[in-house]
């Protein structure tokens, strides 16, 4: 698995009825880790004397970690620096994730589809590199040409930088790369990059919007749909 490296020549992608690449989010989209993140955050804060309830959960879904820790510190008043709280949450998450995380419904079939049709695919996540590598190691065989981690770009989601980096790495056009996301901030990042977005909400609701396709599960996603959302843009 390789991360984004601007010194490496871009991969060459070929047209597939307009579709050039698929850019897939990780937490809550590919793997069911949102509960793990919530457990890590809630259990850690509880140990520090601060109880979180479900009303807080929608504010921390989808990262990035900088936004999450700023929110948690502001809400709880916990006496830790953002770097300290971030480090503790990540460490607790790694402990919870060590045994692997289940795939989201339809994810295995989607990965098989992308592999079968040799569609260039990248994993684009707000999670840090060590988290991504742990998930992919537990995942085993996968179709990802590379991955982009939240700690490898100057600005992560909801900024477009991670998706623009992946598009550039493929040498592709944003409008011909489909972003698949589960969280509102990730959807905003994909749209800001100029990509058509397929949203499969996990924890936080996602409102309909122009150029945005909403599904209830990855199981509803097939090659015709991937092609059609690009065809609508080109």
KEGUSE-367773 format. One record per residue: x, y, z of N, C-alpha, C in turn; residue in one letter. Coordinates in nm, 2 decimals, always signed. Example, Ala and Ser with C-alpha at 12.3 -4.5 7.8 and 13.67 -1.06 7.14 Angstrom:
[node [+1.32,-0.57,+0.78],[+1.23,-0.45,+0.78],[+1.32,-0.33,+0.78],A] [node [+1.28,-0.22,+0.71],[+1.37,-0.11,+0.71],[+1.29,+0.00,+0.79],S] 
END
This chain:
[node [+0.08,-0.12,+0.00],[+0.00,+0.00,+0.00],[+0.09,+0.12,+0.00],X] [node [+0.06,+0.21,-0.09],[+0.14,+0.34,-0.10],[+0.05,+0.46,-0.07],X] [node [+0.10,+0.56,-0.01],[+0.03,+0.68,+0.01],[+0.06,+0.78,-0.10],X] [node [-0.01,+0.89,-0.10],[+0.01,+0.99,-0.20],[+0.15,+1.05,-0.20],X] [node [+0.22,+1.05,-0.31],[+0.35,+1.10,-0.33],[+0.36,+1.18,-0.45],X] [node [+0.37,+1.31,-0.44],[+0.37,+1.40,-0.56],[+0.49,+1.38,-0.65],X] [node [+0.59,+1.31,-0.60],[+0.71,+1.29,-0.68],[+0.70,+1.17,-0.77],X] [node [+0.59,+1.09,-0.75],[+0.57,+0.97,-0.82],[+0.48,+1.00,-0.94],X] [node [+0.52,+0.95,-1.06],[+0.44,+0.98,-1.18],[+0.29,+0.94,-1.16],X] [node [+0.20,+1.01,-1.22],[+0.06,+0.98,-1.20],[+0.03,+0.84,-1.27],X] [node [-0.07,+0.77,-1.21],[-0.11,+0.65,-1.28],[-0.19,+0.69,-1.40],X] [node [-0.19,+0.60,-1.50],[-0.27,+0.63,-1.62],[-0.40,+0.56,-1.61],X] [node [-0.51,+0.63,-1.63],[-0.64,+0.57,-1.62],[-0.70,+0.57,-1.76],X] [node [-0.78,+0.48,-1.79],[-0.84,+0.47,-1.93],[-0.99,+0.50,-1.91],X] [node [-1.06,+0.55,-2.01],[-1.20,+0.57,-2.01],[-1.28,+0.44,-2.00],X] [node [-1.39,+0.45,-1.92],[-1.48,+0.33,-1.91],[-1.62,+0.39,-1.91],X] [node [-1.66,+0.42,-2.04],[-1.79,+0.49,-2.05],[-1.79,+0.62,-1.97],X] [node [-1.68,+0.69,-1.97],[-1.67,+0.82,-1.90],[-1.61,+0.80,-1.76],X] [node [-1.63,+0.68,-1.69],[-1.58,+0.66,-1.56],[-1.43,+0.64,-1.56],X] [node [-1.36,+0.71,-1.48],[-1.21,+0.70,-1.48],[-1.16,+0.63,-1.35],X] [node [-1.23,+0.66,-1.24],[-1.18,+0.61,-1.11],[-1.29,+0.62,-1.01],X] [node [-1.28,+0.54,-0.90],[-1.37,+0.54,-0.78],[-1.28,+0.57,-0.66],X] [node [-1.33,+0.67,-0.58],[-1.26,+0.72,-0.47],[-1.35,+0.69,-0.35],X] [node [-1.30,+0.59,-0.26],[-1.39,+0.54,-0.16],[-1.34,+0.58,-0.02],X] [node [-1.44,+0.63,+0.06],[-1.41,+0.66,+0.20],[-1.40,+0.53,+0.28],X] [node [-1.34,+0.54,+0.40],[-1.32,+0.42,+0.48],[-1.42,+0.41,+0.59],X] [node [-1.41,+0.49,+0.70],[-1.49,+0.47,+0.82],[-1.63,+0.50,+0.79],X] [node [-1.71,+0.39,+0.82],[-1.86,+0.41,+0.80],[-1.90,+0.39,+0.66],X] [node [-1.81,+0.38,+0.56],[-1.84,+0.36,+0.42],[-1.80,+0.22,+0.38],X] [node [-1.67,+0.19,+0.39],[-1.61,+0.06,+0.36],[-1.62,-0.03,+0.48],X] [node [-1.58,+0.02,+0.60],[-1.58,-0.07,+0.72],[-1.66,+0.00,+0.83],X] [node [-1.72,-0.09,+0.91],[-1.81,-0.04,+1.01],[-1.73,+0.00,+1.14],X] [node [-1.66,+0.11,+1.13],[-1.58,+0.16,+1.24],[-1.63,+0.28,+1.32],X] [node [-1.74,+0.33,+1.27],[-1.80,+0.45,+1.34],[-1.83,+0.42,+1.49],X] [node [-1.88,+0.30,+1.51],[-1.91,+0.26,+1.65],[-1.78,+0.25,+1.73],X] [node [-1.67,+0.20,+1.67],[-1.54,+0.19,+1.73],[-1.49,+0.33,+1.77],X] [node [-1.50,+0.43,+1.68],[-1.46,+0.56,+1.71],[-1.54,+0.62,+1.83],X] [node [-1.67,+0.60,+1.82],[-1.76,+0.65,+1.93],[-1.72,+0.59,+2.06],X] [node [-1.70,+0.46,+2.06],[-1.66,+0.39,+2.19],[-1.53,+0.44,+2.24],X] [node [-1.43,+0.47,+2.15],[-1.30,+0.52,+2.19],[-1.32,+0.66,+2.25],X] [node [-1.40,+0.74,+2.19],[-1.42,+0.88,+2.24],[-1.50,+0.88,+2.37],X] [node [-1.61,+0.81,+2.37],[-1.70,+0.81,+2.49],[-1.63,+0.74,+2.61],X] [node [-1.57,+0.63,+2.59],[-1.50,+0.56,+2.70],[-1.39,+0.64,+2.76],X] [node [-1.31,+0.70,+2.67],[-1.20,+0.78,+2.72],[-1.24,+0.90,+2.80],X] [node [-1.34,+0.97,+2.75],[-1.39,+1.09,+2.82],[-1.46,+1.05,+2.95],X] [node [-1.53,+0.93,+2.95],[-1.59,+0.89,+3.08],[-1.48,+0.86,+3.18],X] [node [-1.37,+0.80,+3.14],[-1.26,+0.78,+3.24],[-1.20,+0.91,+3.29],X] [node [-1.22,+1.02,+3.22],[-1.17,+1.15,+3.26],[-1.28,+1.23,+3.33],X] [node [-1.39,+1.17,+3.35],[-1.50,+1.23,+3.43],[-1.60,+1.31,+3.35],X] [node [-1.61,+1.28,+3.22],[-1.70,+1.35,+3.13],[-1.79,+1.26,+3.05],X] [node [-1.92,+1.26,+3.07],[-2.01,+1.17,+3.01],[-2.06,+1.23,+2.87],X] [node [-2.04,+1.15,+2.77],[-2.10,+1.19,+2.64],[-2.23,+1.11,+2.62],X] [node [-2.33,+1.17,+2.55],[-2.45,+1.10,+2.52],[-2.47,+1.10,+2.37],X] [node [-2.58,+1.04,+2.32],[-2.60,+1.03,+2.18],[-2.62,+1.17,+2.11],X] [node [-2.65,+1.27,+2.18],[-2.66,+1.40,+2.12],[-2.53,+1.46,+2.07],X] [node [-2.42,+1.40,+2.13],[-2.29,+1.45,+2.09],[-2.24,+1.37,+1.96],X] [node [-2.30,+1.25,+1.94],[-2.24,+1.16,+1.84],[-2.25,+1.22,+1.70],X] [node [-2.35,+1.28,+1.66],[-2.36,+1.33,+1.53],[-2.26,+1.45,+1.50],X] [node [-2.21,+1.50,+1.61],[-2.11,+1.61,+1.59],[-1.97,+1.56,+1.57],X] [node [-1.94,+1.43,+1.60],[-1.81,+1.38,+1.59],[-1.79,+1.28,+1.48],X] [node [-1.90,+1.24,+1.41],[-1.89,+1.15,+1.30],[-1.82,+1.21,+1.18],X] [node [-1.74,+1.13,+1.11],[-1.68,+1.17,+0.99],[-1.55,+1.25,+0.99],X] [node [-1.50,+1.27,+1.12],[-1.38,+1.34,+1.13],[-1.38,+1.48,+1.07],X] [node [-1.27,+1.55,+1.05],[-1.13,+1.50,+1.08],[-1.11,+1.51,+1.23],X] [node [-1.00,+1.45,+1.28],[-0.97,+1.44,+1.42],[-0.96,+1.58,+1.48],X] [node [-0.90,+1.67,+1.41],[-0.88,+1.81,+1.46],[-1.01,+1.87,+1.50],X] [node [-1.11,+1.85,+1.41],[-1.24,+1.91,+1.44],[-1.31,+1.83,+1.56],X] [node [-1.29,+1.70,+1.56],[-1.35,+1.62,+1.67],[-1.30,+1.66,+1.80],X] [node [-1.17,+1.67,+1.82],[-1.11,+1.70,+1.95],[-1.14,+1.84,+1.99],X] [node [-1.14,+1.94,+1.90],[-1.18,+2.07,+1.93],[-1.32,+2.08,+1.99],X] [node [-1.41,+2.00,+1.92],[-1.55,+1.99,+1.97],[-1.56,+1.93,+2.11],X] [node [-1.49,+1.82,+2.13],[-1.50,+1.75,+2.26],[-1.44,+1.83,+2.37],X] [node [-1.33,+1.90,+2.35],[-1.27,+1.99,+2.45],[-1.36,+2.11,+2.48],X] [node [-1.42,+2.16,+2.38],[-1.52,+2.28,+2.40],[-1.64,+2.23,+2.48],X] [node [-1.69,+2.11,+2.45],[-1.81,+2.06,+2.51],[-1.79,+2.01,+2.66],X] [node [-1.68,+1.95,+2.68],[-1.65,+1.89,+2.81],[-1.56,+1.97,+2.90],X] [node [-1.48,+2.05,+2.85],[-1.38,+2.12,+2.93],[-1.27,+2.04,+2.98],X] [node [-1.25,+1.92,+2.92],[-1.14,+1.83,+2.96],[-1.01,+1.90,+2.95],X] [node [-0.92,+1.88,+3.05],[-0.80,+1.95,+3.06],[-0.69,+1.88,+2.99],X] [node [-0.70,+1.86,+2.86],[-0.60,+1.81,+2.77],[-0.58,+1.90,+2.65],X] [node [-0.46,+1.90,+2.60],[-0.44,+1.97,+2.47],[-0.50,+1.89,+2.36],X] [node [-0.53,+1.96,+2.24],[-0.58,+1.88,+2.13],[-0.49,+1.76,+2.09],X] [node [-0.36,+1.79,+2.09],[-0.27,+1.68,+2.05],[-0.28,+1.56,+2.15],X] [node [-0.29,+1.59,+2.28],[-0.30,+1.49,+2.38],[-0.43,+1.41,+2.37],X] [node [-0.54,+1.48,+2.35],[-0.67,+1.41,+2.34],[-0.67,+1.33,+2.21],X] [node [-0.62,+1.38,+2.10],[-0.62,+1.31,+1.97],[-0.53,+1.18,+1.98],X] [node [-0.42,+1.19,+2.05],[-0.33,+1.08,+2.06],[-0.40,+0.97,+2.15],X] [node [-0.47,+1.01,+2.25],[-0.53,+0.91,+2.34],[-0.65,+0.84,+2.26],X] [node [-0.73,+0.92,+2.19],[-0.84,+0.86,+2.12],[-0.79,+0.77,+2.01],X] [node [-0.69,+0.80,+1.94],[-0.63,+0.72,+1.83],[-0.58,+0.59,+1.89],X] [node [-0.51,+0.60,+2.01],[-0.46,+0.48,+2.07],[-0.57,+0.39,+2.12],X] [node [-0.68,+0.44,+2.18],[-0.79,+0.36,+2.22],[-0.86,+0.30,+2.10],X] [node [-0.87,+0.37,+1.99],[-0.93,+0.32,+1.87],[-0.85,+0.20,+1.81],X] [node [-0.72,+0.21,+1.81],[-0.63,+0.10,+1.76],[-0.65,-0.02,+1.85],X] [node [-0.67,-0.01,+1.98],[-0.69,-0.12,+2.07],[-0.83,-0.19,+2.03],X] [node [-0.93,-0.11,+2.01],[-1.06,-0.17,+1.97],[-1.06,-0.23,+1.83],X] [node [-0.98,-0.18,+1.74],[-0.98,-0.22,+1.60],[-0.88,-0.34,+1.58],X] [node [-0.80,-0.37,+1.68],[-0.70,-0.47,+1.66],[-0.75,-0.60,+1.61],X] [node [-0.87,-0.64,+1.64],[-0.92,-0.77,+1.59],[-0.99,-0.76,+1.46],X] [node [-0.98,-0.64,+1.40],[-1.05,-0.62,+1.27],[-1.18,-0.55,+1.28],X] [node [-1.23,-0.50,+1.17],[-1.36,-0.43,+1.17],[-1.45,-0.50,+1.06],X] [node [-1.58,-0.51,+1.08],[-1.66,-0.57,+0.98],[-1.68,-0.48,+0.86],X] [node [-1.70,-0.54,+0.75],[-1.73,-0.46,+0.63],[-1.87,-0.41,+0.64],X] [node [-1.90,-0.29,+0.58],[-2.04,-0.24,+0.57],[-2.12,-0.33,+0.47],X] [node [-2.25,-0.34,+0.49],[-2.33,-0.42,+0.39],[-2.30,-0.38,+0.25],X] [node [-2.28,-0.48,+0.16],[-2.25,-0.45,+0.02],[-2.11,-0.41,-0.01],X] [node [-2.02,-0.39,+0.09],[-1.89,-0.35,+0.06],[-1.81,-0.46,-0.01],X] [node [-1.82,-0.58,+0.04],[-1.74,-0.69,-0.02],[-1.78,-0.71,-0.17],X] [node [-1.91,-0.70,-0.20],[-1.95,-0.71,-0.34],[-1.90,-0.59,-0.42],X] [node [-1.90,-0.47,-0.36],[-1.85,-0.35,-0.44],[-1.70,-0.37,-0.47],X] [node [-1.62,-0.41,-0.37],[-1.48,-0.44,-0.39],[-1.46,-0.54,-0.50],X] [node [-1.54,-0.64,-0.50],[-1.53,-0.75,-0.60],[-1.56,-0.69,-0.74],X] [node [-1.66,-0.61,-0.75],[-1.70,-0.54,-0.87],[-1.59,-0.46,-0.93],X] [node [-1.53,-0.38,-0.84],[-1.42,-0.29,-0.89],[-1.30,-0.37,-0.93],X] [node [-1.27,-0.48,-0.86],[-1.16,-0.56,-0.90],[-1.19,-0.63,-1.04],X] [node [-1.31,-0.69,-1.05],[-1.35,-0.76,-1.17],[-1.34,-0.68,-1.29],X] [node [-1.38,-0.55,-1.28],[-1.38,-0.46,-1.40],[-1.26,-0.38,-1.41],X] [node [-1.16,-0.40,-1.32],[-1.03,-0.33,-1.32],[-1.05,-0.18,-1.32],X] [node [-1.15,-0.13,-1.24],[-1.17,+0.01,-1.23],[-1.07,+0.07,-1.13],X] [node [-0.99,+0.17,-1.17],[-0.89,+0.23,-1.08],[-0.96,+0.28,-0.95],X] [node [-0.91,+0.24,-0.84],[-0.98,+0.27,-0.71],[-0.88,+0.31,-0.61],X] [node [-0.92,+0.42,-0.53],[-0.83,+0.47,-0.42],[-0.92,+0.48,-0.29],X] [node [-0.85,+0.46,-0.18],[-0.91,+0.48,-0.05],[-0.88,+0.62,+0.00],X] [node [-0.98,+0.70,+0.03],[-0.95,+0.84,+0.07],[-1.02,+0.86,+0.21],X] [node [-0.94,+0.88,+0.31],[-0.99,+0.88,+0.45],[-0.94,+1.00,+0.53],X] [node [-1.02,+1.04,+0.63],[-0.97,+1.14,+0.72],[-0.89,+1.08,+0.83],X] [node [-0.89,+0.95,+0.84],[-0.82,+0.87,+0.94],[-0.67,+0.89,+0.91],X] [node [-0.59,+0.87,+1.02],[-0.44,+0.88,+1.00],[-0.38,+0.75,+0.93],X] [node [-0.26,+0.76,+0.88],[-0.20,+0.65,+0.81],[-0.20,+0.52,+0.88],X] [node [-0.16,+0.52,+1.01],[-0.15,+0.40,+1.08],[-0.29,+0.33,+1.10],X] [node [-0.39,+0.41,+1.11],[-0.53,+0.35,+1.11],[-0.56,+0.28,+0.98],X] [node [-0.54,+0.36,+0.87],[-0.57,+0.30,+0.74],[-0.49,+0.17,+0.72],X] [node [-0.36,+0.17,+0.75],[-0.28,+0.05,+0.73],[-0.33,-0.07,+0.81],X] [node [-0.38,-0.04,+0.93],[-0.43,-0.15,+1.01],[-0.56,-0.20,+0.95],X] [node [-0.65,-0.12,+0.91],[-0.77,-0.16,+0.84],[-0.74,-0.24,+0.72],X] [node [-0.65,-0.20,+0.64],[-0.62,-0.27,+0.51],[-0.55,-0.40,+0.54],X] [node [-0.47,-0.40,+0.64],[-0.40,-0.53,+0.67],[-0.50,-0.63,+0.72],X] [node [-0.60,-0.59,+0.79],[-0.71,-0.68,+0.83],[-0.80,-0.72,+0.72],X] [node [-0.81,-0.63,+0.62],[-0.90,-0.65,+0.51],[-0.85,-0.75,+0.41],X] [node [-0.71,-0.76,+0.40],[-0.65,-0.85,+0.31],[-0.66,-0.80,+0.17],X] [node [-0.69,-0.89,+0.07],[-0.69,-0.86,-0.07],[-0.79,-0.75,-0.10],X] [node [-0.75,-0.65,-0.17],[-0.84,-0.53,-0.21],[-0.80,-0.47,-0.34],X] [node [-0.88,-0.39,-0.40],[-0.85,-0.33,-0.53],[-0.78,-0.20,-0.53],X] [node [-0.74,-0.14,-0.41],[-0.70,-0.01,-0.40],[-0.56,+0.01,-0.46],X] [node [-0.54,+0.10,-0.55],[-0.41,+0.13,-0.61],[-0.32,+0.21,-0.51],X] [node [-0.39,+0.29,-0.42],[-0.32,+0.36,-0.32],[-0.42,+0.42,-0.22],X] [node [-0.38,+0.48,-0.11],[-0.47,+0.54,-0.02],[-0.42,+0.68,+0.02],X] [node [-0.51,+0.76,+0.06],[-0.48,+0.90,+0.11],[-0.53,+0.91,+0.25],X] [node [-0.44,+0.95,+0.34],[-0.47,+0.96,+0.48],[-0.49,+1.10,+0.52],X] [node [-0.56,+1.12,+0.63],[-0.59,+1.26,+0.67],[-0.47,+1.33,+0.72],X] [node [-0.37,+1.26,+0.77],[-0.24,+1.33,+0.82],[-0.14,+1.34,+0.71],X] [node [-0.18,+1.32,+0.58],[-0.09,+1.33,+0.47],[-0.12,+1.45,+0.38],X] [node [-0.22,+1.52,+0.41],[-0.26,+1.64,+0.33],[-0.27,+1.76,+0.42],X] [node [-0.25,+1.88,+0.36],[-0.24,+2.00,+0.44],[-0.38,+2.03,+0.50],X] [node [-0.49,+2.00,+0.43],[-0.62,+2.02,+0.48],[-0.70,+1.89,+0.44],X] [node [-0.77,+1.84,+0.54],[-0.84,+1.72,+0.52],[-0.99,+1.75,+0.50],X] [node [-1.08,+1.65,+0.49],[-1.22,+1.68,+0.48],[-1.27,+1.76,+0.59],X] [node [-1.36,+1.86,+0.56],[-1.44,+1.88,+0.44],[-1.38,+1.95,+0.33],X] [node [-1.25,+1.99,+0.34],[-1.18,+2.05,+0.23],[-1.16,+1.95,+0.11],X] [node [-1.15,+1.99,-0.01],[-1.14,+1.90,-0.12],[-1.00,+1.84,-0.14],X] [node [-0.90,+1.88,-0.06],[-0.76,+1.84,-0.09],[-0.74,+1.69,-0.10],X] [node [-0.80,+1.61,-0.01],[-0.77,+1.46,-0.02],[-0.82,+1.40,-0.15],X] [node [-0.94,+1.45,-0.20],[-0.99,+1.40,-0.32],[-0.92,+1.45,-0.44],X] [node [-0.88,+1.58,-0.43],[-0.80,+1.63,-0.54],[-0.66,+1.57,-0.56],X] [node [-0.60,+1.53,-0.44],[-0.48,+1.46,-0.44],[-0.49,+1.32,-0.51],X] [node [-0.60,+1.25,-0.48],[-0.63,+1.12,-0.54],[-0.65,+1.13,-0.69],X] [node [-0.73,+1.23,-0.73],[-0.76,+1.26,-0.87],[-0.63,+1.28,-0.95],X] [node [-0.54,+1.37,-0.89],[-0.41,+1.40,-0.95],[-0.32,+1.28,-0.96],X] [node [-0.32,+1.20,-0.86],[-0.24,+1.08,-0.86],[-0.28,+0.98,-0.97],X] [node [-0.41,+0.98,-1.00],[-0.46,+0.90,-1.11],[-0.44,+0.96,-1.25],X] [node [-0.41,+1.09,-1.25],[-0.40,+1.17,-1.37],[-0.54,+1.17,-1.44],X] [node [-0.64,+1.19,-1.36],[-0.78,+1.18,-1.41],[-0.85,+1.32,-1.40],X] [node [-0.97,+1.32,-1.43],[-1.06,+1.45,-1.43],[-1.15,+1.43,-1.31],X] [node [-1.17,+1.53,-1.22],[-1.26,+1.52,-1.11],[-1.40,+1.48,-1.15],X] [node [-1.45,+1.53,-1.25],[-1.59,+1.50,-1.29],[-1.61,+1.36,-1.34],X] [node [-1.50,+1.28,-1.36],[-1.51,+1.14,-1.41],[-1.46,+1.05,-1.30],X] [node [-1.45,+1.10,-1.17],[-1.41,+1.01,-1.06],[-1.52,+1.02,-0.96],X] [node [-1.58,+0.90,-0.93],[-1.69,+0.89,-0.84],[-1.64,+0.88,-0.69],X] [node [-1.69,+0.97,-0.61],[-1.67,+0.96,-0.46],[-1.78,+0.89,-0.40],X] [node [-1.75,+0.80,-0.31],[-1.85,+0.72,-0.23],[-1.82,+0.76,-0.08],X] [node [-1.92,+0.81,-0.02],[-1.91,+0.86,+0.12],[-2.03,+0.83,+0.21],X] [node [-2.01,+0.84,+0.34],[-2.12,+0.81,+0.43],[-2.15,+0.93,+0.52],X] [node [-2.06,+1.03,+0.53],[-2.07,+1.14,+0.62],[-2.09,+1.27,+0.55],X] [node [-2.16,+1.37,+0.61],[-2.18,+1.50,+0.55],[-2.05,+1.57,+0.51],X] [node [-1.95,+1.57,+0.60],[-1.83,+1.64,+0.57],[-1.75,+1.58,+0.45],X] [node [-1.76,+1.45,+0.44],[-1.70,+1.38,+0.33],[-1.77,+1.41,+0.20],X] [node [-1.90,+1.42,+0.20],[-1.97,+1.45,+0.09],[-1.94,+1.59,+0.04],X] [node [-1.92,+1.68,+0.13],[-1.88,+1.82,+0.10],[-1.75,+1.82,+0.04],X] [node [-1.65,+1.74,+0.09],[-1.52,+1.74,+0.03],[-1.52,+1.69,-0.11],X] [node [-1.59,+1.58,-0.14],[-1.60,+1.53,-0.27],[-1.66,+1.63,-0.37],X] [node [-1.77,+1.69,-0.33],[-1.83,+1.79,-0.41],[-1.74,+1.91,-0.44],X] [node [-1.67,+1.95,-0.33],[-1.58,+2.07,-0.35],[-1.47,+2.04,-0.45],X] [node [-1.43,+1.91,-0.46],[-1.33,+1.86,-0.55],[-1.38,+1.86,-0.69],X] [node [-1.52,+1.87,-0.71],[-1.58,+1.86,-0.84],[-1.61,+1.72,-0.89],X] [node [-1.62,+1.63,-0.79],[-1.65,+1.49,-0.82],[-1.80,+1.46,-0.80],X] [node [-1.86,+1.37,-0.89],[-2.00,+1.32,-0.85],[-1.99,+1.24,-0.73],X] [node [-2.09,+1.25,-0.64],[-2.08,+1.18,-0.51],[-2.20,+1.09,-0.49],X] [node [-2.17,+0.97,-0.45],[-2.27,+0.87,-0.41],[-2.26,+0.86,-0.26],X] [node [-2.37,+0.90,-0.19],[-2.37,+0.91,-0.04],[-2.45,+0.79,+0.01],X] [node [-2.39,+0.72,+0.11],[-2.46,+0.61,+0.18],[-2.46,+0.65,+0.33],X] [node [-2.55,+0.72,+0.38],[-2.54,+0.77,+0.52],[-2.53,+0.66,+0.62],X] [node [-2.44,+0.68,+0.72],[-2.43,+0.58,+0.83],[-2.49,+0.63,+0.96],X] [node [-2.43,+0.73,+1.02],[-2.47,+0.78,+1.15],[-2.55,+0.91,+1.13],X] [node [-2.49,+1.01,+1.06],[-2.55,+1.14,+1.04],[-2.63,+1.14,+0.91],X] [node [-2.74,+1.21,+0.91],[-2.82,+1.21,+0.79],[-2.75,+1.30,+0.68],X] [node [-2.78,+1.27,+0.56],[-2.73,+1.35,+0.45],[-2.85,+1.40,+0.36],X] [node [-2.85,+1.53,+0.34],[-2.96,+1.58,+0.27],[-2.94,+1.57,+0.11],X] [node [-3.05,+1.55,+0.04],[-3.03,+1.55,-0.11],[-2.97,+1.68,-0.16],X] [node [-2.90,+1.67,-0.27],[-2.84,+1.79,-0.33],[-2.80,+1.77,-0.48],X] [node [-2.78,+1.88,-0.55],[-2.74,+1.86,-0.69],[-2.62,+1.78,-0.71],X] [node [-2.62,+1.68,-0.80],[-2.51,+1.60,-0.83],[-2.48,+1.50,-0.73],X] [node [-2.57,+1.48,-0.63],[-2.55,+1.39,-0.52],[-2.65,+1.28,-0.53],X] [node [-2.60,+1.15,-0.53],[-2.69,+1.04,-0.53],[-2.70,+0.97,-0.39],X] [node [-2.81,+0.95,-0.34],[-2.83,+0.90,-0.21],[-2.88,+0.75,-0.22],X] [node [-2.81,+0.66,-0.14],[-2.84,+0.52,-0.14],[-2.86,+0.48,+0.01],X] [node [-2.93,+0.37,+0.03],[-2.95,+0.33,+0.17],[-2.84,+0.22,+0.20],X] [node [-2.77,+0.17,+0.10],[-2.67,+0.06,+0.12],[-2.58,+0.05,+0.00],X] [node [-2.46,+0.01,+0.02],[-2.37,-0.01,-0.09],[-2.42,-0.13,-0.18],X] [node [-2.51,-0.21,-0.12],[-2.56,-0.32,-0.20],[-2.64,-0.27,-0.32],X] [node [-2.68,-0.14,-0.31],[-2.76,-0.09,-0.43],[-2.67,-0.04,-0.54],X] [node [-2.54,-0.04,-0.52],[-2.45,+0.02,-0.61],[-2.40,-0.09,-0.71],X] [node [-2.41,-0.05,-0.84],[-2.36,-0.14,-0.94],[-2.28,-0.06,-1.05],X] [node [-2.23,-0.13,-1.15],[-2.15,-0.07,-1.25],[-2.23,+0.04,-1.33],X] [node [-2.36,+0.00,-1.36],[-2.44,+0.10,-1.44],[-2.46,+0.23,-1.36],X] [node [-2.48,+0.22,-1.23],[-2.49,+0.34,-1.15],[-2.37,+0.42,-1.15],X] [node [-2.25,+0.36,-1.13],[-2.12,+0.43,-1.13],[-2.11,+0.50,-1.26],X] [node [-2.14,+0.44,-1.37],[-2.12,+0.50,-1.50],[-2.22,+0.61,-1.52],X] [node [-2.34,+0.59,-1.47],[-2.45,+0.69,-1.50],[-2.43,+0.82,-1.43],X] [node [-2.37,+0.82,-1.30],[-2.35,+0.94,-1.23],[-2.24,+1.03,-1.30],X] [node [-2.15,+0.96,-1.37],[-2.04,+1.03,-1.44],[-2.10,+1.08,-1.57],X] [node [-2.18,+1.00,-1.64],[-2.24,+1.04,-1.77],[-2.33,+1.16,-1.75],X] [node [-2.39,+1.18,-1.63],[-2.47,+1.30,-1.61],[-2.39,+1.42,-1.60],X] [node [-2.25,+1.41,-1.58],[-2.17,+1.52,-1.56],[-2.09,+1.56,-1.68],X] [node [-2.07,+1.46,-1.78],[-1.98,+1.49,-1.89],[-2.06,+1.51,-2.02],X] 
END
